[in-house]
Amino acid sequence: IALLFAIYQYKPSPYCILDEVDAPLDDTNIRKFTRALKSFTKDTQFIVVTHNKLTMESANYLYGVTMEKKGISKLVSVKFD
Protein backbone atom coordinates (compact mmCIF):
# COMPACT_ATOMS: atom_id res chain seq x y z
CA ILE A 1 0.00 0.00 0.00
CA ALA A 2 2.83 2.39 0.87
CA LEU A 3 4.52 1.81 -2.50
CA LEU A 4 1.26 2.45 -4.36
CA PHE A 5 0.65 5.68 -2.45
CA ALA A 6 4.25 6.79 -3.09
CA ILE A 7 3.72 6.27 -6.83
CA TYR A 8 0.44 8.19 -6.70
CA GLN A 9 2.16 11.11 -4.95
CA TYR A 10 4.66 11.27 -7.79
CA LYS A 11 2.27 10.64 -10.69
CA PRO A 12 -1.45 10.31 -9.92
CA SER A 13 -3.72 8.29 -12.16
CA PRO A 14 -7.40 9.12 -12.76
CA TYR A 15 -8.53 5.68 -11.48
CA CYS A 16 -7.34 3.05 -9.05
CA ILE A 17 -8.93 -0.29 -8.14
CA LEU A 18 -7.99 -1.82 -4.79
CA ASP A 19 -9.15 -5.34 -3.93
CA GLU A 20 -9.23 -6.04 -0.18
CA VAL A 21 -5.90 -4.33 0.49
CA ASP A 22 -7.21 -3.46 3.96
CA ALA A 23 -7.85 -7.09 4.97
CA PRO A 24 -4.63 -7.61 6.99
CA LEU A 25 -4.84 -4.21 8.73
CA ASP A 26 -6.00 -3.60 12.30
CA ASP A 27 -8.45 -0.78 13.14
CA THR A 28 -5.72 1.78 13.85
CA ASN A 29 -4.05 1.16 10.50
CA ILE A 30 -7.37 1.09 8.66
CA ARG A 31 -8.05 4.62 9.92
CA LYS A 32 -4.61 5.68 8.64
CA PHE A 33 -5.29 3.94 5.32
CA THR A 34 -8.66 5.66 4.84
CA ARG A 35 -7.18 9.07 5.71
CA ALA A 36 -4.41 8.52 3.17
CA LEU A 37 -6.94 7.35 0.59
CA LYS A 38 -9.04 10.50 1.12
CA SER A 39 -5.96 12.67 0.55
CA PHE A 40 -5.64 11.29 -3.00
CA THR A 41 -9.29 11.70 -4.02
CA LYS A 42 -8.87 15.15 -5.58
CA ASP A 43 -6.77 13.59 -8.38
CA THR A 44 -7.83 9.94 -8.36
CA GLN A 45 -11.13 8.07 -8.22
CA PHE A 46 -10.87 4.88 -6.18
CA ILE A 47 -12.87 1.68 -6.42
CA VAL A 48 -12.23 -0.29 -3.24
CA VAL A 49 -13.41 -3.85 -2.71
CA THR A 50 -13.68 -4.46 1.03
CA HIS A 51 -15.51 -6.32 3.77
CA ASN A 52 -14.26 -3.95 6.47
CA LYS A 53 -16.87 -1.66 8.05
CA LEU A 54 -14.36 1.10 8.87
CA THR A 55 -13.29 1.28 5.24
CA MET A 56 -16.93 1.31 4.13
CA GLU A 57 -17.68 4.19 6.50
CA SER A 58 -15.16 6.40 4.72
CA ALA A 59 -16.76 5.92 1.28
CA ASN A 60 -18.74 8.55 -0.61
CA TYR A 61 -20.69 5.86 -2.44
CA LEU A 62 -21.23 2.29 -1.33
CA TYR A 63 -22.31 -0.55 -3.61
CA GLY A 64 -23.23 -3.99 -2.39
CA VAL A 65 -24.34 -7.20 -4.03
CA THR A 66 -26.86 -9.45 -2.31
CA MET A 67 -28.54 -12.68 -3.30
CA GLU A 68 -32.16 -12.71 -2.13
CA LYS A 69 -32.99 -15.75 -4.26
CA LYS A 70 -30.59 -18.47 -5.28
CA GLY A 71 -28.87 -17.51 -8.52
CA ILE A 72 -30.30 -13.97 -8.63
CA SER A 73 -28.00 -11.14 -7.56
CA LYS A 74 -29.25 -7.70 -6.61
CA LEU A 75 -27.20 -4.49 -6.57
CA VAL A 76 -27.72 -2.07 -3.69
CA SER A 77 -26.24 1.44 -3.64
CA VAL A 78 -25.99 4.18 -1.03
CA LYS A 79 -24.68 7.74 -1.43
CA PHE A 80 -23.26 9.41 1.67
CA ASP A 81 -23.42 13.19 2.02
Residue, then its C-alpha position, 0 to 999 in steps of 0.5 A: i500500500a505504501l509503495l502504491f501511495a508513493i507512486y500516486q504522490y509522484k504521478p497520480s492516475p485518474y482511477c485506481i482499483l484496490d481489492e481487499v488491500d485493507a484485509p490484513l490491517d488492524d483498526t488503527n491502520i485502517r483509519k490511517f489507510t482511509r485518511a491517506l486514501k481521502s488525501f488522494t481523491k482530488d486527483t484519483q477516483f478509487i474503487v475499493v473492494t472491502h468487507n471492512k466496516l471502517t473502510m466502508e464508513s469512509a466511502n462517498y458511495l457504497y455498492g453492495v451485491t446481495m442474493e435474495k434468491k438463489g442464482i439472482s444477484k441484486l445491486v444495492s447502492v448508497k450515497f453518503d453526504 
